[in-house]
């Protein structure tokens, strides 16, 4: 897949078959659109093109609303779209000025003049342009004027998979990482750098790596303890991860920390990737460190059982 970070980088594309959207968390409903996009490109001997935006439009249009968290970092989005078989990815910098483009200007400037689009593929509820004014009716009108076809993915085809990015965020906010992974068709993942903590875990036999996420806008699942798979230095480890305030220890700082099974290396300032498999329990305040240690032993046994079954 070829990636372009501005309209100026875009080459001439033969028989461009195009779709566009934010594609935050490339999930099952997105794949309905992407699979159809690729199918048409193959039938027309053309090339599939996805237009997306960076940053997320809502972060520009509503800069004071800090509630939106993203399912994908830009790198993760690129990787997911490449895996979906897309030929070209155009990442348009989303600015205040760009947000003021009317639906007609968007069609004229980008869909027609820049891409010379042959077929535009959209979901049934797709809106575009300033204030999301553009609709399928507008597209049908523009397509007859500017000489491209437009295909709307039927509501039934998308609703059959019953997935949206909001549903995935809701699942993660409730700690249901299994449901989120089901919607995504792959395990939800975070990446970050390991920073030095208080090293209290070492004193009870459960050393942890404190993770600072690469992107502060990345969605983190709800507080709790999770069975996870950790990727480090091209190796894979089972583990368990805690998100929360660590109430038994200090309860002052919100952290993301992972304990990797059968692992004892210095990994400070190194990057880890973590896939969530299942939630083990909520975060609990224990009477003392002995009670916490006993629970962690039970958590480890439960996590190993879940992860072993998952890996088969």
N, C-alpha and C positions, 0 to 999 in steps of 0.2 A: 504494500500500500504506500502511495506517495502522499506526503503531508505538506501542506502549504499554510503558512502562518499569516498571509495577507493576500489580498486580491492581486497585488502587483507580482506575486510569485507564480500566479496561476498560468500554466501553459495552455495552448490550444488542445482541447480534449475531443477525441473523435466520438461522435454520437453520444454525447453526455446524457446519461440517465440519472436524474438528480432527486435527492430528497434533502430536507433541512429540518433542524430541530436542536434542542439543547442536549438531548441524549445523556442526561445525567443518570448514570447507572444503566448500562446497556442491558435491558431486561427482556423478558419473554415477549412483551408487546412490541418493543422496538424491533425484535428479530422478525416479527411478522412483516413489518415494513421493509426491513433490510433484505430479507430473503426474496421478497417480491422485486425489490430494486435490482438485485443481482440477476434474478431470473429474466427480467425484461432486457437488461444489458446483454445477457448471453443470447437471447432470441434476436436482438437487433444488431448483434455484433458490435456493440458499443462498450462503454466503460461506465461503471457505477461511481457516482460522486455524492458524498455526504457533506453538507454545509452545516457547521456548528459554530458556536460562539464562545469567546473567552474574554472576560469572565462571564459567569452566568448572568443573563440579562437582568434578573431581579436584583442582583447586587449593584447594578448601575442605576436602574430606575428607582429602586427604593434603598438608597445607601444607608439610611438610618435603621433599617430593619435588619437586625443581626440574628434573626431567628433561623434563617435558611442555612442548612448544612448540606454538603454535597456528598453524594454516594460515590462519586469518582473524582480523583484528581485528574488533571489534564492528561498525564502520562497513562493513567489507568483507562481513561476513555479512549485514547489513541490505540492502546493495546486491544481493548475489547472490540473496537470497530475493525481493526485489522483481522482479528480472529473471525469476525463475521463475514469476511471475504470482500470488503469494500476495496475498490481500486484506487480511489482518490479521496482525500479528506482535506477540505478547506476550512481552516479555523479563522473566522473573521473576528478581529478585535472589536469587542462590543463597547461602544462609547456613547455618551449622551447624544452626540451628533448623529451617530448611526441609528440610535433609537428613534430619531425624528423622521427617518425615511418612511414615506408613505408606502402602502402596499404596491401601488403602481410604480413608484421609483425603484423599489426592490426588484420587481419583475423586470423592468426595463434595464436597470444598471447591471444586475448580477445574473439573473436567470437567462436573460436574452443576450445582452451585449458581452458579458464576460464569459459565460459558459456555452452560449449557443445551444441551450438545452433542447433535446428532442422529446423527452418525456419527463414530466415532473410527477413524482409519486408522493402522496401525502396520506396521513391518517384521517379518519372521518371527522375528527373534531379539531383539525389543524387551523390555527389562526396566525397571521403574520402581518408585518408592517407596523407603523405608528399606532399605538394604543390597541394593537391586535385587531385592527380594523378589517384586514383581508380575510375573506372566507372562500370556500370552495366555489360559490357562485361567481365571485370576482375572478377566480382563477380560470374558470371556464370561459368567461368573457375575454380575459387577457389572452388565453391560449389561442382563440380563434383570430385575434388581431395580430399576434406576434408569431404564429406558426409553430407552436409546440403543443404536444398532447399533455393532458393531465389525467392521472389515474388516482382515484380516491380509494384507499383500502376500506372495505365495508366495515360498518360498526360491528357486525357479527364476528368478523374475523379477529378483530382486536379484543372485543369483549369476551370472546371465548377463553382467552388466557387470563382475563380478569386481573391485570397487573397495571400498576402505575408507580411512578417514582415516589409519590406521596404515601402509597401503601407500604412500600419498602421502608421509608423513613419511620412510619408509624410502628412497623414491626421491630425495627432496631431500637426505637425509643421505649418499647416495652420489654426489650431484652430477648425477643423471639428471633434469634439469629437463624434458626432452622427455617422459619417461614420466609425470612428475608432471602436466604440462599435459594429457597424453592422458587421464589419470584424471579430472582436473578438468573437462575439455572447454573449458578456456581457459588462457592462460599464467599461470603462478604469478607473483605480484607482491609487491613490498615498497614501503613508503612511508617517507620520513623527511626530516629537515631537514639541510641542508648546513652542515657546520662547517669551520672553518679548520684545515688541516693544515700540514705542513712545506713544501708547495708545491715539492717536489722534482720532481714530474712536469713542471712548466713548464720546468725546465732541460734536459729531454731531448725536448721537443716533444709531451709527452702529459700536459697538465694534467688533474688529476682532482678530482672533487667528493667529499669524504668525507661519508658519509651516516650519521647516527644515527637508527635506526629509531624511529618514533612509539610503538611498543609493544615493550617489552623481552621480552615473551613470544612475539613473532612468530618463527616458524621461519625460519631462514636456511639456504640451501643449503650444501653442503659447500665447503670452501676450494677455490679454483680461479679460472679466468678464463672469463667467460661472454660470449656475444653477447646483447645486450639492446636493448630499446626503452625510451626514456626519455620521460616525459611531464612537461613543465614549462610552466607559464603558458599552457595550452591549445595548446601546440605539441608536436610529436613529433620525436624525434631517434633515429638509430641510435647505438649505442655499444658499449663493452665494459666489463665490470665485474670487478674483482678482489676476492675475499674471502680474507682470510688475514693472514699476519704480515709480508708484504713482506720476505722474507729477504735479498734483494740490497741493500736500502736500510738497514734497521735490525734487523728481526726481533724487535722488542720489543712491538709493539702489534697486536692483532687489529683489522683495519679492513674496512669495506665502502666501496670507492671506485670511482667510475664516470668513464670518459672518454667524453665526448659528441663525436661526429664533427661537424665544421663548426660549432663552437660556441665563442664567446669572449665570455662575459658574466660579470659579477660576480653570483653567485647565493648568496652566503653568507647563512645564516639563512632561505633560501627552501626550499620543500618540493618534492621530486621523487617521482615514482612510476616504478618500474622493473619492466618485464616481462621475465622470463627466457625466452629462445628456445632456446638450446643451450649446452652446455659446450664451450669451445675446448681447454682443457688443464688440467692440474694446476698448482699454484703451484710455481715452480722457483727455486732460488738460482743466479744467474749469476755468472760470474767478475768481471764489471765492468759499469759502466753502458752501455758500448758494446754489449756482448752483449745486455743487457736491451733496449736501444733497437731493435736489429735484430729481436729476437723480437716486440716490440710492433708493429713494422711488419708482420710476417707475420701476427700476430694480427688486426690491423685489416683486412687483405685477406681473411682467412678469415671474419671477422665480417661484413664487407660482403657477401660472397657469400651467406652463410647468411641474413642479414636481408633482402636484396633478394629472394631466392627466397621467404622467408616472407611478405613483404608483398604478393606478387602475388595 
